[in-house]
């Protein structure tokens, strides 16, 4: 019984770490995407004026 509880707690801890990491990577990826869109728009506006 104790071994099964220990295994479940370990699996839960690993899953929690994985999802926390995945959330962080997702937020960084979204931020990079937003920055790329802003730079592309800025370049497009500058090209339209030229």
FIDRENSE-957229 format. One record per residue: residue in one letter; y, z, x of N, C-alpha, C in turn. Coordinates in nm, 3 decimals. Each point is the difference from the previous one (the first is absolute). Layout:
<palums>
<palum A, <Y, Z, X>, <Y, Z, X>, <Y, Z, X>>
...
</palums>
This chain:
<palums>
<palum X, <-0.120, 0.000, 0.082>, <0.120, 0.000, -0.082>, <0.126, 0.000, 0.086>>
<palum X, <0.003, 0.085, 0.102>, <0.117, 0.008, 0.087>, <0.021, -0.130, 0.076>>
<palum X, <-0.109, -0.065, 0.043>, <0.011, -0.125, 0.074>, <0.061, -0.110, -0.087>>
<palum X, <-0.039, -0.004, -0.127>, <0.053, -0.101, -0.091>, <0.149, 0.024, -0.024>>
<palum X, <0.041, 0.123, -0.014>, <0.141, 0.033, -0.019>, <0.080, -0.040, 0.124>>
<palum X, <-0.053, 0.031, 0.117>, <0.068, -0.036, 0.125>, <0.015, -0.151, 0.012>>
<palum X, <-0.104, -0.073, -0.035>, <0.005, -0.146, 0.006>, <0.104, -0.055, -0.097>>
<palum X, <0.005, 0.054, -0.119>, <0.097, -0.047, -0.100>, <0.143, 0.029, 0.045>>
<palum X, <0.023, 0.117, 0.057>, <0.133, 0.034, 0.048>, <0.041, -0.093, 0.115>>
<palum X, <-0.095, -0.031, 0.088>, <0.028, -0.091, 0.111>, <0.035, -0.140, -0.052>>
<palum X, <-0.076, -0.048, -0.096>, <0.027, -0.132, -0.057>, <0.136, -0.001, -0.068>>
<palum X, <0.033, 0.105, -0.072>, <0.130, 0.009, -0.066>, <0.114, 0.002, 0.102>>
<palum X, <-0.017, 0.072, 0.110>, <0.103, 0.005, 0.103>, <0.019, -0.137, 0.065>>
<palum X, <-0.108, -0.069, 0.030>, <0.010, -0.132, 0.061>, <0.067, -0.099, -0.096>>
<palum X, <-0.037, 0.005, -0.128>, <0.062, -0.088, -0.098>, <0.149, 0.029, -0.014>>
<palum X, <0.035, 0.127, 0.001>, <0.142, 0.037, -0.008>, <0.080, -0.051, 0.118>>
<palum X, <-0.055, 0.014, 0.120>, <0.068, -0.052, 0.119>, <0.014, -0.151, -0.006>>
<palum X, <-0.106, -0.068, -0.044>, <0.005, -0.146, -0.009>, <0.107, -0.046, -0.098>>
<palum X, <0.005, 0.060, -0.119>, <0.098, -0.042, -0.099>, <0.142, 0.036, 0.041>>
<palum X, <0.019, 0.109, 0.071>, <0.133, 0.034, 0.052>, <0.044, -0.102, 0.104>>
<palum X, <-0.093, -0.040, 0.087>, <0.031, -0.101, 0.101>, <0.030, -0.134, -0.066>>
<palum X, <-0.081, -0.037, -0.099>, <0.018, -0.128, -0.068>, <0.134, -0.004, -0.073>>
<palum X, <0.042, 0.112, -0.058>, <0.128, 0.008, -0.068>, <0.114, -0.019, 0.098>>
<palum X, <-0.011, 0.062, 0.116>, <0.104, -0.012, 0.103>, <0.011, -0.144, 0.050>>
<palum X, <-0.113, -0.062, 0.027>, <-0.001, -0.139, 0.047>, <0.059, -0.092, -0.107>>
<palum X, <-0.033, 0.025, -0.125>, <0.054, -0.082, -0.109>, <0.150, 0.010, -0.011>>
<palum X, <0.053, 0.120, 0.016>, <0.146, 0.017, -0.007>, <0.069, -0.070, 0.116>>
<palum X, <-0.057, 0.008, 0.120>, <0.059, -0.068, 0.115>, <-0.004, -0.152, -0.019>>
<palum X, <-0.111, -0.050, -0.054>, <-0.013, -0.143, -0.024>, <0.102, -0.046, -0.102>>
<palum X, <0.019, 0.077, -0.107>, <0.098, -0.035, -0.102>, <0.140, -0.002, 0.059>>
<palum X, <0.031, 0.097, 0.084>, <0.133, 0.006, 0.061>, <0.024, -0.122, 0.089>>
<palum X, <-0.101, -0.038, 0.079>, <0.014, -0.119, 0.085>, <0.021, -0.125, -0.085>>
<palum X, <-0.072, -0.008, -0.111>, <0.013, -0.115, -0.089>, <0.142, -0.008, -0.057>>
<palum X, <0.054, 0.113, -0.042>, <0.136, 0.003, -0.054>, <0.101, -0.042, 0.105>>
<palum X, <-0.018, 0.046, 0.123>, <0.093, -0.037, 0.107>, <-0.007, -0.150, 0.027>>
<palum X, <-0.121, -0.055, 0.002>, <-0.015, -0.145, 0.022>, <0.067, -0.079, -0.111>>
<palum X, <-0.013, 0.044, -0.123>, <0.065, -0.070, -0.112>, <0.152, 0.005, 0.014>>
<palum X, <0.053, 0.113, 0.039>, <0.145, 0.013, 0.015>, <0.053, -0.089, 0.112>>
<palum X, <-0.072, -0.004, 0.111>, <0.042, -0.085, 0.112>, <-0.009, -0.147, -0.040>>
<palum X, <-0.105, -0.038, -0.070>, <-0.013, -0.140, -0.044>, <0.113, -0.036, -0.094>>
<palum X, <0.034, 0.089, -0.091>, <0.111, -0.027, -0.092>, <0.132, -0.011, 0.075>>
<palum X, <0.021, 0.088, 0.097>, <0.123, -0.004, 0.079>, <0.011, -0.132, 0.075>>
<palum X, <-0.109, -0.047, 0.059>, <0.001, -0.128, 0.071>, <0.021, -0.116, -0.096>>
<palum X, <-0.058, 0.008, -0.120>, <0.017, -0.106, -0.098>, <0.146, -0.010, -0.044>>
<palum X, <0.063, 0.115, -0.025>, <0.142, 0.002, -0.039>, <0.086, -0.055, 0.112>>
<palum X, <-0.030, 0.039, 0.124>, <0.078, -0.049, 0.114>, <-0.017, -0.152, 0.015>>
<palum X, <-0.119, -0.051, -0.024>, <-0.023, -0.144, 0.011>, <0.072, -0.075, -0.111>>
<palum X, <0.011, 0.058, -0.117>, <0.067, -0.067, -0.110>, <0.150, -0.012, 0.026>>
<palum X, <0.057, 0.095, 0.072>, <0.144, -0.003, 0.029>, <0.032, -0.101, 0.109>>
<palum X, <-0.096, -0.028, 0.087>, <0.025, -0.090, 0.112>, <0.002, -0.144, -0.043>>
</palums>
